[in-house]
Amino acid sequence: FPVRAFTDENGVDLLSGVFTAYSPGIRIGSEEMGLGYVREVRGPIFRDGTMGTIGFDGTSTYTVALGGASEAFTLSGGAFTPVEQNGSTLSLSGTTYTYTKRDGTVANFETANFAFGNAKGTSIATLTYPSGRSLTYHYVTASYTNTSGQPVTGRRLQSVTTNAGYHMKLSYQSDAVASSSDTGAWAKT
């Protein structure tokens, strides 16, 4: 997903020409302390509003994707610098990335290396808002044995809980992975 998008009233990004649509959202509890879900579809790809990831381009750019927004940082001399210079920060301690938005929202991401699933890379672990609401993300793994006899393991988001007692569990097309052909359905909500 792009760092900048200029979407018109019809859902078309004026820079790329890509159409963006949102699924009907659901919410439990108040806006401030509850829990919600929405899916964004941008061209041929989709992103669940509950997910958060950090992508790496292989050189020096790290892109934090959280909800429906993305922000890029460059790494130089051990320090992350925001490309947009909008007050957000990114830091790394061990295998945990901490992303702080200028409004005080703090997201912690854990580095992982899985072969498939919607959480195969660096994925969100916790999200804390200035209001005091915090979300904890829970993942599950599954494995199959490839043709060389080696296990191949994937990870997906299973549920999200809040400190206010709300719990959202995701349903997927499949809960079984016997071969590589099952990995798409296992990771698709």
Accessible surface in RSA format (square Angstrom, percent):
REM  Atomic radii and reference values for relative SASA: ProtOr
REM  Chains: A
REM  Algorithm: Lee & Richards
REM  Probe-radius: 1.40
REM  Slices: 20
REM RES _ NUM      All-atoms   Total-Side   Main-Chain    Non-polar    All polar
REM                ABS   REL    ABS   REL    ABS   REL    ABS   REL    ABS   REL
RES PHE A   1    58.46  29.2  10.17   6.3  48.29 125.6  15.30   9.3  43.16 123.5
RES PRO A   2    57.73  42.1  38.31  34.9  19.42  70.6  49.66  41.0   8.07  50.1
RES VAL A   3    53.17  35.0  29.70  26.9  23.47  56.5  29.70  25.8  23.47  63.6
RES ARG A   4   131.77  55.3 121.23  61.8  10.54  25.1  39.17  53.5  92.60  56.1
RES ALA A   5    41.76  38.4  13.87  21.4  27.88  63.4  13.87  19.5  27.88  73.9
RES PHE A   6   106.61  53.3 101.31  62.8   5.30  13.8 106.61  64.6   0.00   0.0
RES THR A   7    68.87  49.0  37.12  37.6  31.75  75.7  29.31  39.4  39.55  59.8
RES ASP A   8    39.85  27.9  25.28  25.2  14.56  34.4  16.95  39.9  22.90  22.8
RES GLU A   9   162.18  93.1 117.19  88.7  44.99 107.1  71.08 137.5  91.10  74.4
RES ASN A  10    99.47  68.6  83.34  80.5  16.13  38.8  24.55  59.1  74.92  72.4
RES GLY A  11    13.53  16.7   0.00   N/A  13.53  16.7  11.73  32.2   1.80   4.0
RES VAL A  12    47.42  31.2  47.42  42.9   0.00   0.0  47.42  41.2   0.00   0.0
RES ASP A  13     2.67   1.9   2.66   2.6   0.01   0.0   0.16   0.4   2.51   2.5
RES LEU A  14   121.32  67.6  89.89  64.3  31.43  79.0  93.24  65.5  28.07  75.5
RES LEU A  15   122.75  68.4  88.10  63.0  34.64  87.1  89.82  63.1  32.93  88.6
RES SER A  16    72.55  61.3  35.97  48.0  36.58  84.3  44.06  93.8  28.49  39.9
RES GLY A  17    53.89  66.5   0.00   N/A  53.89  66.5  27.61  75.8  26.28  58.8
RES VAL A  18    47.77  31.4  43.39  39.3   4.38  10.5  47.77  41.5   0.00   0.0
RES PHE A  19   114.16  57.1 109.24  67.7   4.92  12.8 109.24  66.2   4.92  14.1
RES THR A  20     6.96   5.0   1.78   1.8   5.18  12.4   1.74   2.3   5.22   7.9
RES ALA A  21    36.70  33.7  32.00  49.4   4.70  10.7  36.70  51.7   0.00   0.0
RES TYR A  22   138.14  64.5 108.32  61.6  29.82  77.6  80.05  60.2  58.09  71.6
RES SER A  23    38.13  32.2  26.67  35.6  11.46  26.4  32.21  68.6   5.91   8.3
RES PRO A  24   125.78  91.7 104.05  94.9  21.73  79.0 116.41  96.1   9.37  58.2
RES GLY A  25    50.26  62.0   0.00   N/A  50.26  62.0  16.29  44.7  33.96  76.1
RES ILE A  26   116.19  66.1 106.14  79.1  10.05  24.2 112.46  81.0   3.73  10.1
RES ARG A  27   113.31  47.6  75.22  38.3  38.09  90.7  41.89  57.2  71.42  43.3
RES ILE A  28    99.08  56.4  95.13  70.9   3.94   9.5  98.63  71.0   0.45   1.2
RES GLY A  29    34.75  42.9   0.00   N/A  34.75  42.9  14.19  38.9  20.56  46.1
RES SER A  30    64.37  54.4  48.30  64.5  16.07  37.0  52.53 111.9  11.84  16.6
RES GLU A  31   129.85  74.5 119.32  90.3  10.53  25.1  61.89 119.7  67.96  55.5
RES GLU A  32   108.47  62.3  98.47  74.5  10.00  23.8  32.79  63.4  75.68  61.8
RES MET A  33    57.84  30.0  57.84  38.3   0.00   0.0  55.20  46.9   2.64   3.5
RES GLY A  34     0.00   0.0   0.00   N/A   0.00   0.0   0.00   0.0   0.00   0.0
RES LEU A  35     5.06   2.8   3.15   2.3   1.91   4.8   3.25   2.3   1.81   4.9
RES GLY A  36    21.81  26.9   0.00   N/A  21.81  26.9   8.82  24.2  12.98  29.1
RES TYR A  37    42.87  20.0  36.46  20.7   6.41  16.7  36.41  27.4   6.46   8.0
RES VAL A  38    53.61  35.3  53.39  48.3   0.21   0.5  53.39  46.4   0.21   0.6
RES ARG A  39    47.59  20.0  47.59  24.3   0.00   0.0  10.56  14.4  37.03  22.4
RES GLU A  40     5.25   3.0   4.88   3.7   0.37   0.9   4.58   8.9   0.67   0.5
RES VAL A  41    59.85  39.4  59.61  54.0   0.23   0.6  59.61  51.8   0.23   0.6
RES ARG A  42    24.62  10.3  22.87  11.7   1.76   4.2  10.81  14.8  13.81   8.4
RES GLY A  43    32.97  40.7   0.00   N/A  32.97  40.7  19.88  54.6  13.08  29.3
RES PRO A  44   135.97  99.1  93.52  85.3  42.45 154.3 107.39  88.7  28.58 177.6
RES ILE A  45    89.55  51.0  86.13  64.2   3.42   8.2  89.55  64.5   0.00   0.0
RES PHE A  46    86.56  43.3  67.14  41.6  19.42  50.5  67.14  40.7  19.42  55.6
RES ARG A  47    27.22  11.4  22.95  11.7   4.27  10.2  23.46  32.1   3.76   2.3
RES ASP A  48     6.98   4.9   4.52   4.5   2.46   5.8   0.51   1.2   6.47   6.5
RES GLY A  49    28.92  35.7   0.00   N/A  28.92  35.7  11.97  32.9  16.94  37.9
RES THR A  50    10.54   7.5   4.53   4.6   6.00  14.3   9.56  12.8   0.97   1.5
RES MET A  51    12.93   6.7  12.42   8.2   0.51   1.2  12.42  10.6   0.51   0.7
RES GLY A  52     1.18   1.5   0.00   N/A   1.18   1.5   1.18   3.2   0.00   0.0
RES THR A  53    48.59  34.6  48.54  49.2   0.05   0.1  31.56  42.4  17.03  25.7
RES ILE A  54    14.32   8.1   2.49   1.9  11.83  28.5   2.49   1.8  11.83  32.1
RES GLY A  55    36.71  45.3   0.00   N/A  36.71  45.3  34.67  95.1   2.04   4.6
RES PHE A  56   107.67  53.9  73.95  45.8  33.72  87.7  75.03  45.5  32.65  93.4
RES ASP A  57    88.83  62.2  50.20  50.0  38.62  91.3  43.23 101.7  45.59  45.5
RES GLY A  58    56.37  69.5   0.00   N/A  56.37  69.5  27.23  74.7  29.15  65.3
RES THR A  59   108.28  77.0  80.76  81.9  27.53  65.6  80.59 108.2  27.69  41.9
RES SER A  60    44.04  37.2  42.86  57.2   1.18   2.7  21.75  46.3  22.29  31.2
RES THR A  61    37.48  26.7  36.71  37.2   0.78   1.9  20.06  26.9  17.42  26.3
RES TYR A  62    24.43  11.4  24.43  13.9   0.00   0.0   4.93   3.7  19.51  24.0
RES THR A  63    39.69  28.2  38.28  38.8   1.42   3.4  21.74  29.2  17.95  27.1
RES VAL A  64     1.67   1.1   0.65   0.6   1.02   2.5   0.65   0.6   1.02   2.8
RES ALA A  65    11.16  10.3  11.09  17.1   0.07   0.2  11.09  15.6   0.07   0.2
RES LEU A  66    26.87  15.0  19.82  14.2   7.05  17.7  19.82  13.9   7.05  19.0
RES GLY A  67    18.34  22.6   0.00   N/A  18.34  22.6  16.68  45.8   1.66   3.7
RES GLY A  68    49.28  60.8   0.00   N/A  49.28  60.8  19.40  53.2  29.88  66.9
RES ALA A  69    63.85  58.7  57.82  89.2   6.03  13.7  62.54  88.1   1.30   3.5
RES SER A  70    11.55   9.8   0.85   1.1  10.70  24.7   1.65   3.5   9.90  13.9
RES GLU A  71    11.94   6.9  11.81   8.9   0.13   0.3   7.80  15.1   4.13   3.4
RES ALA A  72     8.85   8.1   8.85  13.7   0.00   0.0   8.85  12.5   0.00   0.0
RES PHE A  73     0.00   0.0   0.00   0.0   0.00   0.0   0.00   0.0   0.00   0.0
RES THR A  74    48.61  34.6  48.42  49.1   0.19   0.4  33.41  44.9  15.20  23.0
RES LEU A  75    58.73  32.7  47.98  34.3  10.75  27.0  47.98  33.7  10.75  28.9
RES SER A  76    85.01  71.8  70.82  94.5  14.19  32.7  38.84  82.7  46.17  64.7
RES GLY A  77    89.11 109.9   0.00   N/A  89.11 109.9  46.54 127.7  42.57  95.3
RES GLY A  78    69.80  86.1   0.00   N/A  69.80  86.1  34.71  95.2  35.10  78.6
RES ALA A  79    56.81  52.2  52.33  80.8   4.48  10.2  56.59  79.7   0.22   0.6
RES PHE A  80    26.47  13.2   6.41   4.0  20.06  52.2   6.41   3.9  20.06  57.4
RES THR A  81    61.48  43.7  60.37  61.2   1.11   2.7  37.25  50.0  24.23  36.6
RES PRO A  82    19.23  14.0  18.80  17.1   0.43   1.6  18.80  15.5   0.43   2.7
RES VAL A  83    76.87  50.6  50.13  45.4  26.74  64.4  57.26  49.7  19.61  53.2
RES GLU A  84    58.87  33.8  35.86  27.1  23.01  54.8  14.85  28.7  44.02  35.9
RES GLN A  85   125.04  69.9  96.43  70.5  28.62  68.1  50.58 107.7  74.46  56.5
RES ASN A  86    53.97  37.2  43.56  42.1  10.41  25.1  21.54  51.8  32.43  31.3
RES GLY A  87    53.70  66.2   0.00   N/A  53.70  66.2  34.12  93.6  19.57  43.8
RES SER A  88     5.61   4.7   3.61   4.8   1.99   4.6   0.00   0.0   5.61   7.9
RES THR A  89    77.46  55.1  76.37  77.4   1.09   2.6  65.64  88.2  11.82  17.9
RES LEU A  90     8.53   4.8   0.00   0.0   8.53  21.4   0.00   0.0   8.53  22.9
RES SER A  91    62.11  52.5  59.65  79.6   2.46   5.7  43.16  91.9  18.95  26.6
RES LEU A  92    85.96  47.9  54.21  38.8  31.75  79.8  54.61  38.4  31.35  84.4
RES SER A  93    89.49  75.6  77.48 103.4  12.01  27.7  43.55  92.7  45.94  64.4
RES GLY A  94    71.03  87.6   0.00   N/A  71.03  87.6  43.45 119.2  27.58  61.8
RES THR A  95    85.51  60.8  79.99  81.1   5.51  13.1  61.75  82.9  23.76  35.9
RES THR A  96    37.21  26.5  36.38  36.9   0.83   2.0  21.14  28.4  16.06  24.3
RES TYR A  97    21.62  10.1  21.62  12.3   0.00   0.0   1.95   1.5  19.68  24.3
RES THR A  98    40.56  28.8  39.44  40.0   1.12   2.7  22.69  30.5  17.87  27.0
RES TYR A  99    11.73   5.5  11.73   6.7   0.00   0.0   1.01   0.8  10.71  13.2
RES THR A 100    40.87  29.1  40.43  41.0   0.43   1.0  29.77  40.0  11.09  16.8
RES LYS A 101    76.25  37.2  74.06  45.4   2.20   5.2  26.02  23.4  50.23  53.5
RES ARG A 102   180.40  75.7 146.55  74.7  33.84  80.6  45.00  61.5 135.40  82.1
RES ASP A 103    84.10  58.9  59.59  59.3  24.50  57.9  43.78 103.0  40.31  40.2
RES GLY A 104    36.51  45.0   0.00   N/A  36.51  45.0  25.66  70.4  10.85  24.3
RES THR A 105     4.23   3.0   3.98   4.0   0.24   0.6   2.25   3.0   1.98   3.0
RES VAL A 106    46.48  30.6  45.71  41.4   0.77   1.9  45.71  39.7   0.77   2.1
RES ALA A 107     0.45   0.4   0.21   0.3   0.24   0.6   0.21   0.3   0.24   0.6
RES ASN A 108    43.70  30.1  43.70  42.2   0.00   0.0   6.63  16.0  37.07  35.8
RES PHE A 109     0.00   0.0   0.00   0.0   0.00   0.0   0.00   0.0   0.00   0.0
RES GLU A 110    65.78  37.8  65.78  49.8   0.00   0.0  32.41  62.7  33.36  27.2
RES THR A 111    67.11  47.7  48.50  49.2  18.62  44.4  46.62  62.6  20.49  31.0
RES ALA A 112    24.00  22.1   7.54  11.6  16.46  37.4  16.79  23.6   7.22  19.1
RES ASN A 113   148.19 102.2 117.96 114.0  30.22  72.8  31.82  76.6 116.37 112.5
RES PHE A 114    52.49  26.3  41.50  25.7  10.99  28.6  44.88  27.2   7.62  21.8
RES ALA A 115    62.74  57.7  30.16  46.5  32.58  74.1  40.80  57.5  21.95  58.1
RES PHE A 116    18.18   9.1  16.53  10.2   1.65   4.3  18.18  11.0   0.00   0.0
RES GLY A 117    16.76  20.7   0.00   N/A  16.76  20.7   0.80   2.2  15.96  35.7
RES ASN A 118    42.24  29.1  21.97  21.2  20.28  48.8  31.25  75.2  10.99  10.6
RES ALA A 119     1.00   0.9   0.00   0.0   1.00   2.3   1.00   1.4   0.00   0.0
RES LYS A 120   107.00  52.2 103.94  63.8   3.07   7.3  54.35  48.9  52.65  56.1
RES GLY A 121    30.91  38.1   0.00   N/A  30.91  38.1  26.89  73.8   4.01   9.0
RES THR A 122    18.55  13.2  14.06  14.3   4.49  10.7   0.15   0.2  18.40  27.8
RES SER A 123     1.65   1.4   0.26   0.3   1.39   3.2   0.04   0.1   1.61   2.3
RES ILE A 124     0.11   0.1   0.00   0.0   0.11   0.3   0.00   0.0   0.11   0.3
RES ALA A 125    23.15  21.3  21.71  33.5   1.44   3.3  22.21  31.3   0.94   2.5
RES THR A 126    45.01  32.0  45.01  45.6   0.00   0.0  41.24  55.4   3.77   5.7
RES LEU A 127     8.27   4.6   8.22   5.9   0.05   0.1   8.27   5.8   0.00   0.0
RES THR A 128    57.17  40.7  56.72  57.5   0.45   1.1  39.21  52.7  17.96  27.1
RES TYR A 129    63.51  29.6  59.91  34.1   3.60   9.4  37.39  28.1  26.11  32.2
RES PRO A 130    88.58  64.6  47.59  43.4  40.99 149.0  59.39  49.0  29.19 181.4
RES SER A 131    58.62  49.5  19.11  25.5  39.50  91.0  30.75  65.5  27.87  39.0
RES GLY A 132    38.88  47.9   0.00   N/A  38.88  47.9  31.56  86.6   7.32  16.4
RES ARG A 133    24.45  10.3  24.45  12.5   0.00   0.0   0.00   0.0  24.45  14.8
RES SER A 134    29.88  25.2  29.10  38.8   0.78   1.8  14.29  30.4  15.59  21.8
RES LEU A 135    12.44   6.9  12.12   8.7   0.32   0.8  12.12   8.5   0.32   0.9
RES THR A 136    55.50  39.5  55.50  56.3   0.00   0.0  30.18  40.5  25.32  38.3
RES TYR A 137    15.47   7.2   3.96   2.3  11.51  30.0   0.08   0.1  15.40  19.0
RES HIS A 138    72.72  39.7  68.89  47.9   3.82   9.8  50.29  51.8  22.43  26.1
RES TYR A 139    50.43  23.5  21.17  12.0  29.26  76.1  21.25  16.0  29.18  36.0
RES VAL A 140    56.87  37.4  51.90  47.0   4.97  12.0  56.87  49.4   0.00   0.0
RES THR A 141    78.44  55.8  52.75  53.5  25.69  61.2  20.47  27.5  57.97  87.6
RES ALA A 142    22.30  20.5  13.30  20.5   9.00  20.5  22.30  31.4   0.00   0.0
RES SER A 143    59.03  49.9  36.07  48.1  22.96  52.9  23.66  50.4  35.37  49.5
RES TYR A 144    31.31  14.6  21.99  12.5   9.32  24.3  14.06  10.6  17.25  21.3
RES THR A 145    90.03  64.0  68.99  69.9  21.04  50.1  36.74  49.3  53.29  80.6
RES ASN A 146    52.54  36.2  42.15  40.7  10.40  25.0  20.22  48.7  32.33  31.2
RES THR A 147   153.10 108.9 111.13 112.7  41.97 100.0  93.24 125.2  59.86  90.5
RES SER A 148    87.23  73.7  55.86  74.6  31.37  72.3  31.54  67.2  55.69  78.0
RES GLY A 149    48.97  60.4   0.00   N/A  48.97  60.4  26.35  72.3  22.62  50.7
RES GLN A 150   105.97  59.3 105.97  77.4   0.00   0.0  30.83  65.6  75.14  57.0
RES PRO A 151    98.26  71.6  79.65  72.6  18.61  67.6  79.65  65.8  18.61 115.6
RES VAL A 152    26.72  17.6  23.49  21.3   3.22   7.8  26.72  23.2   0.00   0.0
RES THR A 153    45.93  32.7  40.31  40.9   5.62  13.4  24.18  32.5  21.75  32.9
RES GLY A 154     0.00   0.0   0.00   N/A   0.00   0.0   0.00   0.0   0.00   0.0
RES ARG A 155    25.09  10.5  25.09  12.8   0.00   0.0   4.71   6.4  20.38  12.4
RES ARG A 156     9.77   4.1   9.77   5.0   0.00   0.0   0.00   0.0   9.77   5.9
RES LEU A 157     0.00   0.0   0.00   0.0   0.00   0.0   0.00   0.0   0.00   0.0
RES GLN A 158    28.49  15.9  28.49  20.8   0.00   0.0  16.46  35.0  12.03   9.1
RES SER A 159     9.92   8.4   9.92  13.2   0.00   0.0   1.87   4.0   8.04  11.3
RES VAL A 160     0.39   0.3   0.39   0.4   0.00   0.0   0.39   0.3   0.00   0.0
RES THR A 161    37.48  26.7  37.26  37.8   0.21   0.5  28.54  38.3   8.94  13.5
RES THR A 162    14.01  10.0   0.00   0.0  14.01  33.4   2.89   3.9  11.12  16.8
RES ASN A 163    91.54  63.1  48.13  46.5  43.41 104.5  34.76  83.7  56.78  54.9
RES ALA A 164    45.88  42.2  11.12  17.2  34.76  79.1  22.04  31.0  23.85  63.2
RES GLY A 165    68.28  84.2   0.00   N/A  68.28  84.2  37.65 103.3  30.63  68.6
RES TYR A 166    64.52  30.1  61.19  34.8   3.33   8.7  30.12  22.6  34.40  42.4
RES HIS A 167   112.95  61.7  83.54  58.1  29.41  75.2  56.49  58.2  56.46  65.7
RES MET A 168    25.94  13.4  21.84  14.5   4.11   9.8  21.50  18.3   4.44   5.9
RES LYS A 169   140.98  68.8 114.37  70.2  26.62  63.4  58.38  52.5  82.60  88.0
RES LEU A 170    12.64   7.0   5.75   4.1   6.89  17.3   9.99   7.0   2.64   7.1
RES SER A 171    95.37  80.6  78.71 105.0  16.66  38.4  46.33  98.7  49.04  68.7
RES TYR A 172    26.08  12.2   0.51   0.3  25.57  66.5   2.89   2.2  23.19  28.6
RES GLN A 173   115.40  64.5  74.86  54.7  40.53  96.5  35.43  75.4  79.97  60.7
RES SER A 174    30.87  26.1  23.38  31.2   7.49  17.3  19.47  41.5  11.40  16.0
RES ASP A 175   113.39  79.4  84.49  84.1  28.89  68.3  33.36  78.5  80.02  79.8
RES ALA A 176    68.13  62.6  61.76  95.3   6.37  14.5  66.67  93.9   1.45   3.9
RES VAL A 177    18.98  12.5   0.00   0.0  18.98  45.7   0.49   0.4  18.49  50.1
RES ALA A 178    82.79  76.1  58.31  90.0  24.49  55.7  64.73  91.2  18.06  47.8
RES SER A 179    46.43  39.2  46.20  61.7   0.24   0.5  36.84  78.4   9.60  13.4
RES SER A 180    71.52  60.4  62.11  82.9   9.42  21.7  27.75  59.1  43.77  61.3
RES SER A 181    99.28  83.9  62.34  83.2  36.94  85.1  57.61 122.7  41.67  58.4
RES ASP A 182    43.93  30.8  41.49  41.3   2.44   5.8   6.66  15.7  37.27  37.2
RES THR A 183    25.57  18.2  24.02  24.4   1.55   3.7   3.68   4.9  21.89  33.1
RES GLY A 184    50.34  62.1   0.00   N/A  50.34  62.1  43.72 120.0   6.61  14.8
RES ALA A 185    36.45  33.5  29.94  46.2   6.51  14.8  31.40  44.2   5.05  13.4
RES TRP A 186     3.95   1.6   3.95   1.9   0.00   0.0   0.40   0.2   3.56   5.8
RES ALA A 187    22.03  20.3  15.09  23.3   6.94  15.8  15.29  21.5   6.74  17.9
RES LYS A 188    92.05  44.9  91.27  56.0   0.79   1.9  38.99  35.1  53.06  56.5
RES THR A 189    37.10  26.4  10.12  10.3  26.99  64.3  26.59  35.7  10.51  15.9
END  Absolute sums over single chains surface
CHAIN  1 A    10057.7       7172.2       2885.5       5880.5       4177.2
END  Absolute sums over all chains
TOTAL         10057.7       7172.2       2885.5       5880.5       4177.2
